[in-house]
Amino acid sequence: MAHSTIAAGDTPVPARRRKTVSKRRRRVQDALVAYSFIAPNFLGFAVFTLGPILFAFVLAFMHWDGSNAMSFAGLDNFWRLFEDKAFKDAFWNTIIYTVVSVPVTLACALGLAILLNHKILGRDFFRTAMFFPYVASLVAVAVVWNMIFNPEMGPVNMILYTLGLDPKNMPGWAADRHWAMVTVILFGVWKSMGYFMVIYLAGLQGINSELYEAADLDGANAWQKFLYVTVPQLGPTTFFVTVMLTIQSFKVFDQIYMITQGGPGTSTLVLVYHIYNEAFISWDLGYSSMIALVLFFLVLAVTVVQFRRQKED
Amino acid sequence: MRIAGQKLTGKLAAIYATVILITIVMLLPFAWMLSASLKLSSEVFVFPIEWIPSNPQWSNYVDIWTKIPLALFIYNTSKLTIIVTLMQLFTSSFAAYAFAKLHFPYKNALFLGYIATIAMPWQVYMVPQFLLMREFGLNNTHLALICLQAFTAFGVFLMRQFYMSIPTELCEAARIDGMNEYQIWAKIMLPLSKPALSTLTIFTFVTTWNDFLGPMIYLTKTELKTIQIGLRMFISQYSAEYGLIMAASVVALIPVLIVFLSLQRFFVEGVASSGIKG
């Protein structure tokens, strides 16, 4: 930004030229100062984030095991996606995980937010308690989860047993291919709903209370008020939460690695797990990058929808 | 009967009952963890659950420090977390100042570079990033994880949004008073941006402390491991020592619990106002 004031009209010509020269120098100086502010972050960001992102797009079209020479693969890695049974499973498991956990987490978060939007005693404590699983160390809580849901000895199945459930029909949780996905989804919902509850609480506080008063005058009951005032008013928040949750579900990994290791079989194998296996177990770096691109395009699709929607609003 | 200045109606009683019930369910795994951490491995799965152990095994909390280098893991994690958080705060707020308050060529293009990657999952480029780090000889160093986490688009974006809301007139007034840009950043912007700085601190602290995949890829030497993968290693080595595993898990949770409880007011406000990171 130029700070020197421009000379008045009757200034002699040489002085004005001097001014423009110094103005230009001033501008270069200002730009240098600005770049010096950006440089520490941008250099790190460019080298460790932008560079690898560009490299990922190149790598997806290469054969490379990380030690021998890299060779051009053309579309080999792409066609391989269609023949790879594990990829197919990982893709659909990721979609199933997302399609189930997003609406469940969203509904739980909204329900909690509405409950804790009431002026009740100890409200801050309750909010903090609901939020805590989100910040708690994943490894620690995942190992507890494994113990609590242990099919033979865990308290959950013990309680089901005392409630009279036949031991033969007992859910096998993480050890059973039909229940493993349920187990990791339950974990994900429990861990992240408090976070989205807080976002919903902020949304609820933004609703004009006059709308509820008007609904009262019209004789609306609590359910009608929820349906015709709360839900539409929370539209933007719900949209934001849905996008965040969807992206988060697409990249699920840690909890699956801790609870089921992608198994039994491939019943909880997800995209990021497959990327990890192909890269760091099989050292098939080109193919793992191709799977990463699939993840990228899934996320991109969601982001584009979000962007369009934002423009409409 | 009145609670919080309201008459105790049926509806209110139902709300209390539901809230208390859900809170119990949410916290039950932690209670079970705490209870199991004071038991012998043979007692952990005894049913019905004995919530308060009659014969508490305090020795579990002594033994874990010798079974695995837990203190070293905590030291490593603390070191990484503190360095990453400080670097993130400094570089993000520094860059954000330029993006919010200064004019320079290619400003929009550079900012777009940040925005375009904000939704990009790290998992998409973790493999090429690993190869790059290996090329730099950073494999099995803490520096790799610092480089990986200290310069995020999220940090710059969060701080920039906050700085945009600070009136530009303040900076102009300071310039007239003879302050240079660095002084304006240090003496005017930083003190005003405490809420955004706290939010970023908490996010960075929690993410770095709890990071799992990053340390798992980069750190294979035991002496470099963080608490998360150290705990994971312990679990696979002593898979039947339930009491000890739970005691180690409780220890791993405590630092986050302290930071969270002391900053939770900012945390809730921060998530609510910025709510960007998922």
Chai-1 contact restraints between the chains, C-beta under 6 A:
chainA,res_idxA,chainB,res_idxB,connection_type,confidence,min_distance_angstrom,max_distance_angstrom,comment,restraint_id
A,M1,B,H103,contact,1.0,0.0,6.0,A-B,restraint_1
A,A31,B,F104,contact,1.0,0.0,6.0,A-B,restraint_2
A,V33,B,E181,contact,1.0,0.0,6.0,A-B,restraint_3
A,A34,B,A98,contact,1.0,0.0,6.0,A-B,restraint_4
A,A34,B,L102,contact,1.0,0.0,6.0,A-B,restraint_5
A,A34,B,F104,contact,1.0,0.0,6.0,A-B,restraint_6
A,F37,B,F94,contact,1.0,0.0,6.0,A-B,restraint_7
A,F37,B,A95,contact,1.0,0.0,6.0,A-B,restraint_8
A,F37,B,Y97,contact,1.0,0.0,6.0,A-B,restraint_9
A,F37,B,A98,contact,1.0,0.0,6.0,A-B,restraint_10
A,I38,B,A95,contact,1.0,0.0,6.0,A-B,restraint_11
A,I38,B,A98,contact,1.0,0.0,6.0,A-B,restraint_12
A,P40,B,T91,contact,1.0,0.0,6.0,A-B,restraint_13
A,N41,B,T91,contact,1.0,0.0,6.0,A-B,restraint_14
A,N41,B,A95,contact,1.0,0.0,6.0,A-B,restraint_15
A,N41,B,F151,contact,1.0,0.0,6.0,A-B,restraint_16
A,N41,B,V156,contact,1.0,0.0,6.0,A-B,restraint_17
A,G44,B,F151,contact,1.0,0.0,6.0,A-B,restraint_18
A,F45,B,F151,contact,1.0,0.0,6.0,A-B,restraint_19
A,F48,B,C147,contact,1.0,0.0,6.0,A-B,restraint_20
A,T49,B,T117,contact,1.0,0.0,6.0,A-B,restraint_21
A,P52,B,Y125,contact,1.0,0.0,6.0,A-B,restraint_22
A,P52,B,P128,contact,1.0,0.0,6.0,A-B,restraint_23
A,P52,B,Q129,contact,1.0,0.0,6.0,A-B,restraint_24
A,P52,B,L132,contact,1.0,0.0,6.0,A-B,restraint_25
A,I53,B,Y125,contact,1.0,0.0,6.0,A-B,restraint_26
A,F55,B,P128,contact,1.0,0.0,6.0,A-B,restraint_27
A,A56,B,Y125,contact,1.0,0.0,6.0,A-B,restraint_28
A,A56,B,P128,contact,1.0,0.0,6.0,A-B,restraint_29
A,L59,B,P128,contact,1.0,0.0,6.0,A-B,restraint_30
A,L115,B,V19,contact,1.0,0.0,6.0,A-B,restraint_31
A,H118,B,I15,contact,1.0,0.0,6.0,A-B,restraint_32
A,K119,B,A4,contact,1.0,0.0,6.0,A-B,restraint_33
A,L121,B,I3,contact,1.0,0.0,6.0,A-B,restraint_34
A,L121,B,A4,contact,1.0,0.0,6.0,A-B,restraint_35
A,F126,B,V19,contact,1.0,0.0,6.0,A-B,restraint_36
A,F126,B,T23,contact,1.0,0.0,6.0,A-B,restraint_37
A,T128,B,Q264,contact,1.0,0.0,6.0,A-B,restraint_38
A,A129,B,T23,contact,1.0,0.0,6.0,A-B,restraint_39
A,A129,B,M26,contact,1.0,0.0,6.0,A-B,restraint_40
A,A129,B,L27,contact,1.0,0.0,6.0,A-B,restraint_41
A,M130,B,M26,contact,1.0,0.0,6.0,A-B,restraint_42
A,V135,B,V206,contact,1.0,0.0,6.0,A-B,restraint_43
A,V135,B,V256,contact,1.0,0.0,6.0,A-B,restraint_44
A,V135,B,F260,contact,1.0,0.0,6.0,A-B,restraint_45
A,A136,B,L253,contact,1.0,0.0,6.0,A-B,restraint_46
A,S137,B,N210,contact,1.0,0.0,6.0,A-B,restraint_47
A,S137,B,A252,contact,1.0,0.0,6.0,A-B,restraint_48
A,S137,B,L253,contact,1.0,0.0,6.0,A-B,restraint_49
A,L138,B,N210,contact,1.0,0.0,6.0,A-B,restraint_50
A,L138,B,F212,contact,1.0,0.0,6.0,A-B,restraint_51
A,V139,B,Q228,contact,1.0,0.0,6.0,A-B,restraint_52
A,V139,B,L231,contact,1.0,0.0,6.0,A-B,restraint_53
A,V139,B,R232,contact,1.0,0.0,6.0,A-B,restraint_54
A,A140,B,S249,contact,1.0,0.0,6.0,A-B,restraint_55
A,A140,B,A252,contact,1.0,0.0,6.0,A-B,restraint_56
A,A140,B,L253,contact,1.0,0.0,6.0,A-B,restraint_57
A,V143,B,I235,contact,1.0,0.0,6.0,A-B,restraint_58
A,V143,B,S249,contact,1.0,0.0,6.0,A-B,restraint_59
A,V144,B,P29,contact,1.0,0.0,6.0,A-B,restraint_60
A,V144,B,M33,contact,1.0,0.0,6.0,A-B,restraint_61
A,M153,B,F45,contact,1.0,0.0,6.0,A-B,restraint_62
A,P155,B,I49,contact,1.0,0.0,6.0,A-B,restraint_63
A,M158,B,F47,contact,1.0,0.0,6.0,A-B,restraint_64
A,V198,B,V268,contact,1.0,0.0,6.0,A-B,restraint_65
A,V198,B,V271,contact,1.0,0.0,6.0,A-B,restraint_66
A,V198,B,A272,contact,1.0,0.0,6.0,A-B,restraint_67
A,I199,B,G275,contact,1.0,0.0,6.0,A-B,restraint_68
A,A202,B,A272,contact,1.0,0.0,6.0,A-B,restraint_69
A,M244,B,G278,contact,1.0,0.0,6.0,A-B,restraint_70
A,I247,B,G278,contact,1.0,0.0,6.0,A-B,restraint_71
A,Q248,B,G278,contact,1.0,0.0,6.0,A-B,restraint_72
A,K251,B,P121,contact,1.0,0.0,6.0,A-B,restraint_73
A,K251,B,Q123,contact,1.0,0.0,6.0,A-B,restraint_74
A,D254,B,F212,contact,1.0,0.0,6.0,A-B,restraint_75
A,V272,B,Q123,contact,1.0,0.0,6.0,A-B,restraint_76
A,A279,B,V127,contact,1.0,0.0,6.0,A-B,restraint_77
A,L285,B,V127,contact,1.0,0.0,6.0,A-B,restraint_78
A,S288,B,V127,contact,1.0,0.0,6.0,A-B,restraint_79
A,S289,B,V127,contact,1.0,0.0,6.0,A-B,restraint_80
A,A292,B,V124,contact,1.0,0.0,6.0,A-B,restraint_81
A,L295,B,V124,contact,1.0,0.0,6.0,A-B,restraint_82
A,F296,B,V124,contact,1.0,0.0,6.0,A-B,restraint_83
A,V299,B,P121,contact,1.0,0.0,6.0,A-B,restraint_84
A,T303,B,A119,contact,1.0,0.0,6.0,A-B,restraint_85
